[in-house]
Amino acid sequence: MTAKHYPASGEFGCADGSVLVQSIINALPVPIFVKNSKGIYVYCNVPFEKYVGRKIDEIVGRGVHDLWDAELAKVYHEADNRLFRTGGEEQYEAKVKYADGTIHDVIFHKAVFPFSDENYMAGAILDISARKSAERELERIALTDSLTGVANRYHLYATLDDACRKAARQNHMIAVMGIDLDGFKEVNDTYGHLAGDEVLVKTAGRIRDSIRESDLLARPGGDEFIVVFDRLERRDPAYCLAETILQKLSEEMELQGHPVMLGASIGIAFYPDHGTNPQDLLKHADLALYEAKRNGKGCFRSLGIP
């Protein structure tokens, strides 16, 4: 049986024996590989060896099913076949796991090219983890209240709008709670605005500890907080949550070495009873909050619902 021949590294760009070219390719901080039309690796550089966790002689002559787990190999195999059929080039973003176990955001650049009467595919893997991390941090800043770390007004409207659309499709309820601190102005007047900021941070923490991880807590401004309690089958859990939050916010809070007693009032609006969009739900939550304050504070109300 005649042994199969796979092009040596020198046949791809180094046929003239140029050590310089090979050194440049290996020095590039980008994993580079070449496959033939059967999906067999015929060349790779040193960064690709590190990416795979094998030396070149353990990579060349093998296919994706030899080097990757079955699920990932299937993805790579189908992508390779698609590009060989269509020709040309493609690029796409993906998350990949390097040999050292770390997860990286990358861009795959691939192109099909003819060589010695056969088509080959060259690929490069550009690591964009730092860029993606910076983008995620900028997005977090854009969606977060800088003082308390909870969602800001923009994030609130976007999330509530999405929740309303899902509720319409899945036929479930949403509770929107408007929470306002009782006595916050007196704290600001007595201890100053820095103390008021401390109250807001501690209040956010107490509310966050009371809700589910899937619920949204937002601070649209001032001493007002909003909780979006999603995927409800009935109203009772929302009422229980309101009671829990009222109890938590009525507990003594130490402020600049002084014990301070605050409280809160809550207005609750329900999807679809009070509206099917963020504007109507927030408006009715605010009206119910006003009613709670008018009825002595330290309680919750929901308009028009027994």
N, C-alpha and C positions, 0 to 999 in steps of 0.2 A: 504494500500500500504506500502510495506517495504521500509524504508528509505535507500538510497544508503550509503554505507560505504566507506570512503576514508581513507587511512592509516594516522594515526596521526604522528606528527613529531617524537614522540618517537619510532615509528616502523621503522624509517629509521636511524639506527645507535645509537639510544638511548633506545633500549628496556630494557637495564639493568638499566635504570634510571640515567645514567651518565650525570650529569649536566655539567661536564667538557667537554665532547664531543660536546654538544650543544653550550657551550660557545665558544669553538674553532671555530666551523662552523660559528657562528655569528660574531666572531671577525675578520675572514678573510675579507679583503677589496675587496671581489669578490662576485658579485651576484650569488647565487646558487639556482637552482630550480629542482624539480622532477615532471614529468608528467606521467600519466598512458597511456595505448595504445589508449585511446579515446581522448587524448590530454587535459585531465583535470589536472590542477595543484593539486598535493597532498602534496607538501612541498615546502618551500622556507626559506631562511635565512633573517636576518635583512637587509643586503645590497640590497637584491632583493626587499624587501619592499620599500626601498628608491628609487630604480630604477623605480619601477612601480608607486610609489606614493600612495600605499594602504597598510593596515595592512594585516598580514597573514590570518586572518579569512575572509578578503574580497577577498583573492586570491585563497585559497584552495577551491576546489569544482567548480571552474569556468574554462572555456576554453579560448583560445586566442580571440575568437569572443566577449567574455564578457569584456575583458580588453583592447583591442586595436581597433583602427579604422579599418574599413572593408578591406582596401587595405593592410595594414600591417598584419592584422590577416590572410588574405589569404596566404601571403608569409610564415608566421610562420606555418600555418596549413599544407601547401604542403610540407614544409621542414620536419616537424615532421613525416608525413605519409611516406615520402620517407625513412627516417632513420629507422622507425619501420619495413618497408618492407625489407630493406637490412640488418638491424642489424649492429652490430659493433659500430664504432664511426666515428665522423667527426669533422673537425674544419674549420672555414672560417672567413674571415674578413668582417666587415660591419660597416656602420655608423648607430648609433641609437640615438634616442631622449630620454633623461632622463625625469623624471617627472617634474624636475625644468625648463625644456625647453632647456637645453644645449645639444649640439650635440657632441657625443663622437665617436672616432674610437675604435672599440672593436674587439676582437676575440671571437667567440662562440666555446666552446668545448662541445660536446655532446656525450653521449654514452648510448646504450641500455643495460639493465641488467635484469635478471630474479629475481623475488621476489614473494614468496607465490603464485606460479602457474600462475603468470602473468608477462608480460614484462613491464618494466618502462624505462623512459629516464631520465638520470641525465644531467644537463647542468650547465656550468659556463660561466660567461661573464667577460673576462679579458680586462680591459681598457688599450689601447695602445696609447691614445691620445698624451701623451708627446713624445713617440718614433716617432709617425707619424709626429708630428710637427717638431721635430729635423731633420727627413729625408727630409721634405719639405724645411726646411731652408738650408740644405746642398745642395739640388738640385738647389735651387735658387742661391746660391753662385756659384755653378759650371756652371750655365748658364748665369751669369750676369757679365757685365763689372763693376769692383769694383769702378771705379771713377764716372761714370755717372749714373749707375743703369740701363742702357739699356742692351739689349741682347749682349752677346759676340760672338766671331767668331764661336765657336762650336754650340751655340744655333742658330745662323744665318743659318749655313749649314743644320742643322737638320730640322729646320722649313721650309726652302726653298725647301728642298728635299720633304718634306711632301706636300707642296703646289703644287709642280710640279706633283706629283702623283694624287692629287685631280683634278687638272686642266685637266689632261689627261682623267680622268673618266667623268668629268662634262662639258668638252669642253668650258672652259672659259680662259681668258687671265690673265697674271700676269705682273705687271710692277716692275722691280728691279731698284731702283735709287741709284746711287753712288754719294754721296755728299761730296765735299771737300771744306774746308774753304780757302778763298783767303786772304792772309795777316797774316796767323797764325804764320808763322816763325818770322815775324817782331815783333809781340806781345811778343813772347818768348824772343827774343833778347833784347827788350826794357824793359820789366817789369819782366822777369824771368819766370821760369817754374811753380811756384805756380799760377801766373796770367794766364798762359796758361791753367792750369787745370781748373781754374774758367771759362775761355772762353768755354772750352769743356762741362762743366756742364750746363752752360747757353744755349749753342747751342743745346744740347740734349733736354732741356726743351722747347725751341722754336719749334723744329721739332716735338716733341711729341704733343704739342698743336695744330699742323697743321694737323695731320693725324687722321685717325679713330682709335677707340679703338681696332678694330680687326687687324689693320696693325702692322707689326713688325718693330721696330726701333732697329738697331744694331750698335755697334762700333767695327769694326774688329781690329782697332789699329790707333795710331796717331790721326790726325784730320779728319779722314775719317769716314763717317757714311753711313749706308745702310738702305733704306726703302723698304720693301716688300709690295707692294700694290696689294692685292689679289682680286680674283673674279671680274674681269673686263669684261664688254661686248664690250667696245670700248676703244680707246686710249685717247680720249679727257680728261676724268677725271684725268688721270695721268699727262697730260700736265698742267692742271689747278692746280694740287697739286704742281707741280714743280715751277710754278710761285709764288704760295703762300709761299713756303719755301724760295725761293730766296728773296722775299720781306721781310719776317720775319728776315732773317739772315743779311739783309743789314741795318736794323735799328740800331741806336746808342746803344752801350752797355757800361755801366759804369764799369770801371775796376780800382780798388784801388783809387777811387775818380777821375779818369780821364775818359772823354768820348772817346770811341774807336769806330771807324768805320771799320767794316769788310764786308765781302761779301762771296759769295759761287758760285761754279760751280757744275753743275749736269749732269751726264750721265745716260741715261735711256736705259735699255734693256727690251724687251718684250718676254714673253713666248706666242706662240712657235716660233715667228719670228727669235729670236736670239739664241735660244737654248731650250732644254727640260730638262736640268739638272742644278743644282746650279753652277757647274764649268763654263759652257758655258755662262750662264746668267751673272754671276759676271764678267767674262772676257770681255764680250761685254759692260757691264755697265762701266767698267773701261776704255775701249777704247773710248767710247762715252764721258766720263768725260775728257779724255785727249784732245779730239777734242774741247770740250767746252772751256777748258783753252787755247788752241792754238788759238781760235777765240776771244780772248779778255776777257775771264772770265765773271763772273756775268751773265751767261746764262745757258741754258740746251741744250743738243743735244741727238739725238738717231740715230745711224748709219743706213743708207740705207732705212730710212722711211721718206717720205715727210711730 
